[in-house]
Amino acid sequence: MQASPHLIPMPLGSLLSRLPAYPGSLLFVTGLNLALAKKLAPDVTQMLQGKKLRLRVTDALWAFDFEWLNGRFCACQNAATADLIISASAYDFMLLARRQEDPDTLFFSRRLSMEGDTELGLLVKNTIDAIELPVLNFEQLKPAQVLARLRARLLPQ
């Protein structure tokens, strides 16, 4: 059986699984806070308060644990079961972030799963669907693009 070209190869996933989880969670929540924290409605943040969430990247064998505390997402070291676990491959999470795939389509094709508090899962899904987020464009992250933007900011015209 040949592995899917869209999955991280098992040897690389095994290597990634050995990385400490907390620094990754810290980077992940930094991105979440920049993209989402100020856009969440008060009723949503009230329901998120103190809930433990885990985003599990199945092919990378990696998980990001976080919670909503004091008006922002915070990384946590969650040894216990999270209130909500959302799992998918790195590729499928990228498709979601780039708005190239619908979460319902991935869910019903069993490429995205949610375990735990169903009400919390629906809240998260519906909140993300309702928020206008910019499409994640990886082209902007290429070194030449980053350097050009940095040069434009630093050098006077």
Residue frames as qw, qx, qy, qz and C-alpha x, y, z in Angstrom:
[[0.000, 0.889, 0.458, 0.000, 0.00, 0.00, 0.00],
 [0.429, 0.335, -0.002, 0.839, 1.42, 3.38, -1.02],
 [0.189, -0.531, -0.447, 0.694, 1.18, 6.32, 1.35],
 [0.247, 0.889, 0.383, 0.042, -0.90, 9.31, 0.34],
 [0.526, 0.361, -0.004, 0.770, 1.23, 12.09, -1.20],
 [0.187, -0.738, -0.066, -0.645, -0.60, 14.54, 1.07],
 [0.779, -0.618, -0.097, -0.025, 0.45, 12.90, 4.34],
 [0.093, -0.805, 0.576, -0.111, 3.66, 13.50, 6.23],
 [0.718, 0.225, -0.659, 0.008, 5.76, 10.33, 5.80],
 [0.819, -0.518, -0.241, -0.054, 5.75, 8.11, 8.88],
 [0.730, -0.046, -0.249, 0.635, 9.51, 8.45, 9.60],
 [0.120, 0.397, -0.058, 0.908, 9.17, 12.26, 9.63],
 [0.578, -0.584, -0.222, -0.525, 5.99, 12.05, 11.73],
 [0.851, -0.342, -0.324, 0.231, 7.82, 9.83, 14.19],
 [0.511, 0.133, -0.191, 0.827, 10.64, 12.37, 14.38],
 [0.168, -0.509, -0.082, -0.840, 8.20, 15.27, 14.89],
 [0.717, -0.545, -0.360, -0.244, 6.44, 13.36, 17.68],
 [0.742, -0.207, -0.350, 0.532, 9.66, 13.50, 19.71],
 [0.155, 0.438, -0.077, 0.882, 9.66, 17.31, 19.79],
 [0.066, -0.286, -0.675, 0.677, 8.44, 18.84, 23.05],
 [0.057, 0.654, 0.713, 0.246, 4.75, 19.75, 22.79],
 [0.191, -0.788, -0.360, 0.462, 4.68, 22.98, 24.80],
 [0.175, -0.425, 0.275, 0.845, 6.80, 25.22, 22.53],
 [0.033, 0.230, 0.754, 0.614, 4.63, 24.20, 19.57],
 [0.148, -0.716, -0.681, 0.049, 1.48, 24.97, 21.54],
 [0.236, -0.666, -0.129, 0.696, 2.93, 28.36, 22.47],
 [0.098, -0.178, 0.510, 0.836, 3.59, 29.22, 18.81],
 [0.049, -0.429, -0.825, -0.364, 0.16, 27.93, 17.82],
 [0.161, -0.771, -0.558, 0.263, -1.71, 30.08, 20.38],
 [0.194, -0.483, 0.120, 0.846, 0.30, 33.13, 19.33],
 [0.017, -0.072, -0.669, -0.740, -1.11, 32.69, 15.83],
 [0.174, -0.586, -0.786, -0.087, -4.60, 32.05, 17.18],
 [0.212, -0.691, -0.353, 0.593, -4.48, 35.20, 19.29],
 [0.100, -0.326, 0.322, 0.883, -3.32, 37.30, 16.34],
 [0.124, -0.141, -0.744, -0.641, -5.96, 35.88, 14.01],
 [0.379, -0.471, -0.745, -0.282, -8.96, 35.26, 16.26],
 [0.319, -0.325, -0.649, 0.609, -8.86, 36.58, 19.81],
 [0.076, 0.263, 0.148, -0.950, -10.22, 40.08, 19.10],
 [0.384, -0.012, -0.539, -0.750, -12.88, 38.76, 16.72],
 [0.301, -0.262, -0.914, 0.067, -14.61, 36.45, 19.20],
 [0.404, -0.597, -0.240, -0.650, -17.99, 37.49, 20.55],
 [0.256, -0.460, 0.586, -0.617, -18.40, 37.73, 24.35],
 [0.879, -0.110, 0.186, -0.424, -20.87, 34.80, 24.46],
 [0.869, 0.340, -0.349, 0.090, -18.30, 32.62, 22.63],
 [0.288, 0.514, -0.613, 0.526, -15.45, 33.57, 24.97],
 [0.564, -0.381, 0.418, -0.601, -17.69, 32.89, 27.97],
 [0.973, 0.032, 0.025, -0.228, -18.37, 29.36, 26.72],
 [0.737, 0.456, -0.412, 0.280, -14.65, 28.84, 25.97],
 [0.212, -0.750, 0.437, -0.449, -13.54, 30.04, 29.42],
 [0.498, -0.469, 0.686, -0.248, -11.44, 27.37, 31.11],
 [0.943, 0.237, 0.161, -0.169, -12.10, 24.71, 28.46],
 [0.415, -0.488, 0.673, 0.369, -9.13, 22.60, 27.45],
 [0.768, 0.585, 0.008, -0.262, -8.76, 22.11, 23.71],
 [0.542, -0.373, 0.645, 0.388, -6.37, 19.96, 21.73],
 [0.641, 0.657, -0.205, -0.341, -5.56, 20.20, 18.05],
 [0.713, -0.279, 0.620, 0.175, -4.06, 16.89, 16.95],
 [0.460, 0.643, -0.462, -0.402, -2.10, 16.65, 13.68],
 [0.950, -0.076, 0.250, -0.172, -2.51, 12.96, 12.97],
 [0.873, 0.419, -0.100, 0.230, 0.25, 12.40, 10.43],
 [0.244, 0.698, -0.435, 0.513, 2.81, 14.50, 12.34],
 [0.695, -0.337, -0.590, 0.235, 1.91, 12.70, 15.60],
 [0.226, 0.111, -0.267, 0.930, 1.81, 16.16, 17.17],
 [0.236, -0.742, -0.622, -0.081, -0.75, 17.88, 19.39],
 [0.110, 0.354, -0.159, 0.915, -1.25, 21.46, 20.50],
 [0.348, -0.587, -0.701, 0.208, -2.96, 21.96, 23.87],
 [0.073, 0.222, -0.053, 0.971, -4.53, 25.30, 24.71],
 [0.140, -0.643, -0.723, 0.212, -7.35, 27.02, 26.57],
 [0.030, 0.711, 0.196, 0.675, -9.10, 30.40, 26.75],
 [0.529, -0.563, -0.432, 0.465, -8.08, 32.38, 29.84],
 [0.239, -0.676, -0.105, 0.689, -8.20, 36.09, 30.65],
 [0.396, 0.812, 0.045, -0.427, -9.24, 37.21, 27.18],
 [0.346, 0.665, -0.603, -0.274, -6.78, 35.18, 25.14],
 [0.968, 0.073, -0.238, -0.039, -5.73, 31.70, 24.11],
 [0.292, -0.741, 0.591, -0.125, -3.03, 30.22, 26.35],
 [0.628, 0.284, -0.725, -0.015, -0.82, 27.22, 25.75],
 [0.672, -0.494, 0.388, -0.393, -1.16, 24.57, 28.41],
 [0.210, 0.304, -0.929, -0.001, 0.41, 21.27, 29.26],
 [0.759, -0.118, 0.075, -0.636, -2.68, 19.12, 29.37],
 [0.034, -0.263, 0.963, -0.054, -1.91, 15.68, 30.77],
 [0.449, 0.291, 0.743, -0.402, -5.60, 14.87, 31.12],
 [0.326, 0.469, 0.725, 0.384, -8.17, 14.46, 28.39],
 [0.007, 0.033, -0.099, -0.994, -9.11, 17.72, 26.71],
 [0.447, 0.418, 0.487, -0.623, -12.71, 18.95, 26.62],
 [0.720, 0.644, 0.106, -0.235, -12.48, 18.98, 22.82],
 [0.487, -0.354, 0.632, 0.488, -10.00, 17.25, 20.52],
 [0.639, 0.701, 0.005, -0.318, -9.95, 18.18, 16.83],
 [0.591, -0.321, 0.648, 0.356, -7.88, 15.84, 14.64],
 [0.719, 0.683, 0.073, -0.107, -6.82, 15.92, 10.99],
 [0.802, 0.102, 0.135, 0.573, -3.71, 15.59, 8.85],
 [0.281, -0.492, 0.071, 0.821, -1.39, 18.57, 8.41],
 [0.099, 0.133, 0.614, 0.772, -2.55, 18.84, 4.79],
 [0.175, -0.650, -0.698, -0.244, -6.23, 18.96, 5.76],
 [0.313, -0.734, -0.304, 0.520, -5.57, 21.60, 8.42],
 [0.237, -0.269, 0.318, 0.878, -3.76, 23.62, 5.76],
 [0.013, -0.394, -0.708, -0.586, -6.76, 23.28, 3.42],
 [0.262, -0.767, -0.574, 0.116, -9.02, 24.54, 6.21],
 [0.343, -0.609, -0.060, 0.713, -6.71, 27.48, 6.98],
 [0.132, -0.150, 0.479, 0.855, -6.59, 28.46, 3.30],
 [0.535, 0.387, 0.333, -0.673, -10.39, 28.11, 3.03],
 [0.324, 0.324, -0.723, -0.517, -9.92, 25.56, 0.23],
 [0.404, -0.188, -0.890, -0.099, -11.99, 22.92, 2.00],
 [0.534, -0.511, -0.050, -0.672, -15.10, 23.04, 4.12],
 [0.200, -0.344, 0.812, -0.426, -14.93, 21.50, 7.63],
 [0.787, 0.098, 0.354, -0.496, -18.22, 19.65, 7.05],
 [0.791, 0.478, -0.341, -0.174, -16.84, 18.01, 3.91],
 [0.286, 0.487, -0.776, 0.282, -13.72, 16.87, 5.77],
 [0.459, -0.209, 0.655, -0.563, -15.79, 15.69, 8.73],
 [0.849, 0.208, 0.224, -0.431, -18.21, 13.63, 6.65],
 [0.766, 0.490, -0.417, -0.007, -15.36, 12.14, 4.62],
 [0.879, -0.458, -0.050, 0.125, -13.74, 11.15, 7.96],
 [0.630, 0.412, -0.178, 0.634, -10.66, 13.29, 7.39],
 [0.069, -0.452, 0.335, -0.824, -11.51, 15.61, 10.31],
 [0.563, -0.426, -0.708, 0.001, -12.72, 14.35, 13.66],
 [0.227, -0.559, 0.289, -0.744, -13.96, 15.92, 16.86],
 [0.603, -0.254, -0.740, 0.160, -14.00, 14.10, 20.17],
 [0.211, -0.147, -0.539, 0.802, -15.37, 15.25, 23.48],
 [0.164, 0.540, 0.469, -0.680, -17.83, 18.06, 24.16],
 [0.360, 0.469, 0.678, 0.436, -20.09, 18.12, 21.08],
 [0.009, 0.941, 0.333, -0.067, -21.62, 21.49, 21.98],
 [0.331, -0.756, 0.271, 0.495, -18.13, 23.00, 22.30],
 [0.481, -0.015, 0.674, 0.561, -17.15, 21.47, 18.96],
 [0.253, 0.714, 0.586, 0.288, -20.15, 23.03, 17.22],
 [0.166, -0.942, -0.100, 0.274, -19.41, 26.37, 18.89],
 [0.422, -0.510, 0.462, 0.590, -15.81, 26.31, 17.61],
 [0.406, 0.248, 0.713, 0.514, -16.84, 25.27, 14.09],
 [0.130, 0.835, 0.515, 0.146, -19.68, 27.79, 13.80],
 [0.258, -0.877, 0.024, 0.404, -17.54, 30.60, 15.23],
 [0.411, -0.336, 0.551, 0.644, -14.72, 30.00, 12.76],
 [0.323, 0.467, 0.709, 0.418, -17.23, 29.75, 9.88],
 [0.002, 0.909, 0.415, -0.028, -18.83, 33.06, 10.90],
 [0.317, -0.782, 0.160, 0.512, -15.59, 35.05, 11.20],
 [0.638, 0.764, -0.055, 0.081, -14.17, 36.64, 8.08],
 [0.642, -0.558, 0.361, 0.382, -10.56, 35.58, 8.15],
 [0.337, 0.732, -0.465, -0.368, -7.98, 36.36, 5.51],
 [0.977, 0.194, -0.089, -0.014, -7.01, 33.35, 3.45],
 [0.614, -0.601, 0.421, 0.293, -3.67, 31.93, 4.57],
 [0.687, 0.713, -0.136, 0.008, -1.28, 32.51, 1.68],
 [0.840, -0.359, 0.191, 0.359, 2.00, 30.63, 1.99],
 [0.598, 0.580, 0.114, 0.541, 3.48, 32.64, -0.90],
 [0.134, -0.921, 0.076, -0.357, 3.76, 35.58, 1.53],
 [0.742, -0.621, 0.249, 0.046, 6.06, 33.49, 3.73],
 [0.852, 0.337, 0.008, 0.402, 8.72, 32.87, 1.08],
 [0.570, -0.450, -0.046, 0.686, 12.03, 34.47, 2.12],
 [0.284, 0.210, 0.332, 0.874, 12.10, 36.78, -0.92],
 [0.231, -0.708, -0.477, -0.467, 8.61, 38.07, -0.10],
 [0.584, -0.711, -0.291, 0.261, 9.42, 38.58, 3.58],
 [0.537, -0.249, 0.090, 0.801, 12.66, 40.41, 2.75],
 [0.138, 0.433, 0.411, 0.790, 10.91, 42.64, 0.19],
 [0.373, -0.794, -0.408, -0.253, 8.27, 43.67, 2.77],
 [0.641, -0.590, -0.141, 0.470, 10.95, 44.26, 5.39],
 [0.454, 0.035, 0.231, 0.860, 13.04, 46.34, 2.94],
 [0.036, -0.630, -0.440, -0.639, 9.97, 48.44, 2.03],
 [0.501, -0.802, -0.324, -0.018, 9.35, 49.20, 5.71],
 [0.670, -0.526, -0.006, 0.524, 12.92, 49.97, 6.66],
 [0.439, 0.008, 0.307, 0.844, 14.22, 51.89, 3.67],
 [0.206, 0.636, 0.231, -0.707, 12.87, 55.39, 3.04],
 [0.614, 0.583, 0.509, 0.153, 11.24, 55.88, -0.34]]
